[in-house]
Amino acid sequence: MEQYWESMRGTVCRKCIDGDGTGNCRLPRVETCALITFFPEVVSMAGRLDADTFDEYLKAIRTNVCMQCENQSPEGTCAKRDAVECALDRYYPLVINVLEDALSKTRRGMVPVAS
């Protein structure tokens, strides 16, 4: 799991508007990043899913991950998502690309590294 996280930090977190440009999060301590909080679930979901489109991944994220988030209402709405304040939702295509690459390398016996 750690090698996947390092790949994510090196690619997604470096580009995140809530980061410092080197992969470190600058969110206030009272806030949590959904990507960090739900990273194991996202990796597990990506490893199980055989999707052909980003929309399929987004649907799986919303069904399997967002439903666990305290910010999502029982009706399925999310104020953070609507305000583009959820890093997982904001960067999900990049997140999926990084995970697909890392999972592919793992399946081929290679160790994923940060980009």
N, C-alpha and C positions, 0 to 999 in steps of 0.2 A: 504494500500500500504506500509505503514511504517513497518508493521510486516514482509512483504515479503522481504523488503530491508534488515532488520536486519538478517533474515535467510541467505540471499545472502552474506552479509558482513561477517557473522560468518563462512561461509563455503568456498565460492569462493574467496572472497577478501583476506581472510587469506592465501590462497595458491597462490595467484597471484604473479608473478615475479616482478610486478611493485608495490607491496605493502610492508608493513613493517612487515608482519607476524602476525599482530593482527587485520587486516581488514581495515587498513587505507591506502589510496592510496598515492603513492609517485611520481606520474607523475608530470612533471613540470606544472606550472599553465597555460602555453600556450597550453597544450595538454588536451584533454578530453577523458575519458574512455567511449567507446561505451556502455558498460553495464550500466553505470550511466546515460548517456545521453538518452538512449532509453529504460530504465527500464520499464516505464509504458507501452510502446508498446510491450515489450517482455512478460510482465505479461498478458496483454490483449490477445496477440496471443496464449500464452500457455493455457489460460483459455478457449479459443474458439476451439482450435485444439484438435481433438480426434485422435492422432497419435499413431502408434504402434512401430515406429522405430525412432532412432535419425536422420536418413536421412530425414524423413518426417519433423521433427522439423527444421533441417538445411535448407531445401528448403523453409519452411515458414518464417524463419528468413531472408533468403536472399531476398525473395519476398516482405515481409511486413516491414522489419526493415532496411536492408542494403540499399534499394532503397531510403530511406530518408536521408542517411548519406552523408555528403559532401565529404567524402573520396572515395565514389564509383563513377566510371565514368558512363556516360550515356550508355556505352556498357556493364556495369555490372561487370567490373573489379575493383579491389581495391588493391592499392599498400600496404596499411597497413595490409590487410588480407594476401596478398601474402608474406609479410615479417614476418608474425606471430606476428604482433604488435597490433592486435585488440583483446582485452580481451573477448569480446562477442564471437568471432569466435574461439579463442584459447580454451576457457573453456565451449563452448556450451553444451557438454554432462553433465557436472557438473551443469551448470546453469539450464538445463532442469530437472535434478534430484531434485534439491532444489525446483524449482517451482512446480513440480508435487507433491512433498511431502507437501509443504505448501498449495497448492490449495486443496489437498485431506483432510488435517486437517481442512481447512476452511469449506469445504463441510460437514464434520462430526461435525461441531460446535466447533472444537478445535482451539486454537490460535497457529499459527506456531511460533516456537522459533528458535533462532540460534543454529546450531549444534556445 
